[in-house]
Amino acid sequence: MSKYDVLFEDEDDIFGGSPQSKYWDIATQVSEDLYRYDFDEIMTKIAVMEKMLMQQHGEEELDRIVESYAIMNQSEIENHKKSLYMEYAGRLIYKISD
């Protein structure tokens, strides 16, 4: 995102803005219980992935491996983060409509 993108962002446009900004727009509008439940699901997923990686690489190596991978694959990671923000924003919207 360039430093000028925010100047052209329409706050009322659900498709405008970055995936990150839209996720937080939605997350701050849902009930606290729904947000806490969804956040707990995200933390569970992270915990499972960490445990799986620790089994393969060991707990002490995990942080070094993750940091190294993030540095070597910055654009891929940024694109995936955007995708995850959109996925989780969609999940919040879907849960609101239930």
Backbone hydrogen bonds in HBPLUS format (Angstrom, degrees):
<---DONOR---> <-ACCEPTOR-->    atom                        ^
c    i                          cat <-CA-CA->   ^        H-A-AA   ^      H-
h    n   atom  resd res      DA  || num        DHA   H-A  angle D-A-AA Bond
n    s   type  num  typ     dist DA aas  dist angle  dist       angle   num
A0005-ASP N   A0002-SER O   3.19 MM   3  5.47 156.7  2.25 109.7 116.2     1
A0007-LEU N   A0004-TYR O   3.03 MM   3  5.52 142.9  2.17 112.1 122.1     2
A0008-PHE N   A0005-ASP O   3.06 MM   3  5.56 145.9  2.18 111.9 120.8     3
A0009-GLU N   A0006-VAL O   3.35 MM   3  5.06 162.7  2.38  97.1 102.1     4
A0013-ASP N   A0010-ASP O   3.06 MM   3  5.37 156.0  2.12 111.4 118.9     5
A0016-GLY N   A0013-ASP O   3.04 MM   3  5.12 151.8  2.13 103.6 112.4     6
A0022-LYS N   A0018-SER O   3.01 MM   4  6.25 159.4  2.05 155.7 161.6     7
A0023-TYR N   A0019-PRO O   2.93 MM   4  6.08 153.0  2.00 144.7 151.9     8
A0024-TRP N   A0020-GLN O   3.13 MM   4  6.41 167.2  2.15 152.4 154.7     9
A0025-ASP N   A0021-SER O   2.93 MM   4  6.12 144.6  2.06 139.5 149.9    10
A0026-ILE N   A0022-LYS O   3.02 MM   4  6.23 160.9  2.06 148.4 152.2    11
A0027-ALA N   A0023-TYR O   2.75 MM   4  5.97 168.0  1.76 157.3 161.5    12
A0028-THR N   A0024-TRP O   3.05 MM   4  5.95 151.4  2.14 139.2 144.5    13
A0029-GLN N   A0026-ILE O   2.93 MM   3  5.20 150.8  2.02 108.0 117.6    14
A0035-TYR N   A0031-SER O   2.97 MM   4  6.26 165.9  1.99 155.8 159.9    15
A0036-ARG N   A0032-GLU O   2.85 MM   4  6.00 164.4  1.87 151.7 156.0    16
A0037-TYR N   A0033-ASP O   2.94 MM   4  6.09 158.8  1.99 146.9 152.9    17
A0038-ASP N   A0034-LEU O   2.95 MM   4  6.14 165.1  1.97 152.9 156.7    18
A0039-PHE N   A0035-TYR O   2.84 MM   4  6.01 162.1  1.87 152.6 158.1    19
A0040-ASP N   A0036-ARG O   2.90 MM   4  6.05 154.2  1.97 145.0 152.0    20
A0041-GLU N   A0037-TYR O   3.06 MM   4  6.39 147.5  2.17 143.7 152.3    21
A0042-ILE N   A0038-ASP O   3.06 MM   4  6.43 152.1  2.14 148.1 155.4    22
A0043-MET N   A0039-PHE O   2.92 MM   4  6.25 159.8  1.96 152.7 158.1    23
A0044-THR N   A0040-ASP O   2.92 MM   4  6.12 151.6  2.00 145.4 153.1    24
A0045-LYS N   A0041-GLU O   3.05 MM   4  6.31 157.9  2.10 145.1 150.6    25
A0046-ILE N   A0042-ILE O   2.98 MM   4  6.30 157.6  2.03 150.9 157.1    26
A0047-ALA N   A0043-MET O   2.85 MM   4  6.05 161.4  1.88 150.1 155.3    27
A0048-VAL N   A0044-THR O   2.93 MM   4  6.17 160.1  1.97 152.5 157.2    28
A0049-MET N   A0045-LYS O   3.04 MM   4  6.26 165.3  2.06 149.1 153.1    29
A0050-GLU N   A0046-ILE O   2.86 MM   4  6.09 160.4  1.90 153.9 159.5    30
A0051-LYS N   A0047-ALA O   2.95 MM   4  6.12 164.3  1.97 150.2 154.4    31
A0052-MET N   A0048-VAL O   2.96 MM   4  6.19 159.4  2.01 151.4 157.1    32
A0053-LEU N   A0049-MET O   2.97 MM   4  6.19 159.3  2.01 148.6 154.0    33
A0054-MET N   A0050-GLU O   2.78 MM   4  6.00 152.1  1.86 151.7 160.3    34
A0055-GLN N   A0051-LYS O   3.08 MM   4  6.30 145.8  2.20 144.2 151.8    35
A0056-GLN N   A0053-LEU O   3.12 MM   3  5.20 126.9  2.41  96.4 109.8    36
A0057-HIS N   A0053-LEU O   2.80 MM   4  5.95 161.5  1.83 157.4 163.2    37
A0058-GLY N   A0054-MET O   2.75 MM   4  4.37 144.0  1.88 119.0 126.7    38
A0062-LEU N   A0058-GLY O   3.28 MM   4  6.32 135.4  2.50 144.9 156.2    39
A0065-ILE N   A0061-GLU O   2.96 MM   4  6.14 163.2  1.99 162.7 168.2    40
A0066-VAL N   A0062-LEU O   2.92 MM   4  6.12 166.8  1.93 160.3 163.5    41
A0067-GLU N   A0063-ASP O   2.93 MM   4  6.06 170.0  1.94 152.7 155.8    42
A0068-SER N   A0064-ARG O   2.96 MM   4  6.02 162.0  1.99 146.5 152.0    43
A0069-TYR N   A0065-ILE O   2.92 MM   4  6.07 161.0  1.96 148.9 154.3    44
A0070-ALA N   A0066-VAL O   2.92 MM   4  6.10 159.8  1.96 151.4 157.1    45
A0071-ILE N   A0067-GLU O   3.04 MM   4  6.26 155.5  2.10 148.3 154.2    46
A0072-MET N   A0068-SER O   3.00 MM   4  6.19 162.5  2.03 151.0 155.9    47
A0073-ASN N   A0069-TYR O   2.97 MM   4  5.96 129.4  2.23 144.2 156.1    48
A0077-ILE N   A0073-ASN O   2.91 MM   4  6.07 160.0  1.95 160.3 166.8    49
A0078-GLU N   A0074-GLN O   2.89 MM   4  6.10 162.1  1.92 153.4 158.3    50
A0079-ASN N   A0075-SER O   2.99 MM   4  6.16 159.6  2.04 146.4 151.6    51
A0080-HIS N   A0076-GLU O   2.98 MM   4  6.19 152.9  2.06 142.6 150.5    52
A0081-LYS N   A0077-ILE O   2.80 MM   4  6.04 155.1  1.87 152.1 159.3    53
A0082-LYS N   A0078-GLU O   3.05 MM   4  6.31 156.8  2.11 146.1 151.6    54
A0083-SER N   A0079-ASN O   3.06 MM   4  6.34 156.2  2.12 143.1 149.6    55
A0084-LEU N   A0080-HIS O   2.84 MM   4  6.14 154.9  1.90 150.9 157.9    56
A0085-TYR N   A0081-LYS O   2.87 MM   4  6.14 158.7  1.91 153.3 158.8    57
A0086-MET N   A0082-LYS O   3.02 MM   4  6.30 158.8  2.07 148.9 154.3    58
A0087-GLU N   A0083-SER O   2.89 MM   4  6.13 155.9  1.94 147.0 154.4    59
A0088-TYR N   A0084-LEU O   2.84 MM   4  6.03 170.4  1.85 157.3 159.0    60
A0089-ALA N   A0085-TYR O   2.89 MM   4  5.98 148.6  1.99 142.8 152.0    61
A0090-GLY N   A0086-MET O   2.95 MM   4  6.07 157.1  2.00 144.8 151.0    62
A0091-ARG N   A0087-GLU O   2.94 MM   4  6.26 147.5  2.05 143.8 153.4    63
A0092-LEU N   A0088-TYR O   3.03 MM   4  6.26 154.0  2.10 141.5 147.5    64
A0093-ILE N   A0089-ALA O   3.00 MM   4  6.31 161.9  2.04 151.4 156.0    65
A0094-TYR N   A0090-GLY O   2.87 MM   4  6.06 158.4  1.92 147.6 154.1    66
A0095-LYS N   A0091-ARG O   2.90 MM   4  6.11 155.1  1.96 147.5 154.0    67
A0096-ILE N   A0092-LEU O   2.96 MM   4  6.22 142.7  2.10 145.5 155.7    68
A0097-SER N   A0093-ILE O   3.25 MM   4  6.53 151.0  2.34 145.7 152.0    69
A0098-ASP N   A0095-LYS O   3.32 MM   3  5.21 149.7  2.42  94.6 103.2    70
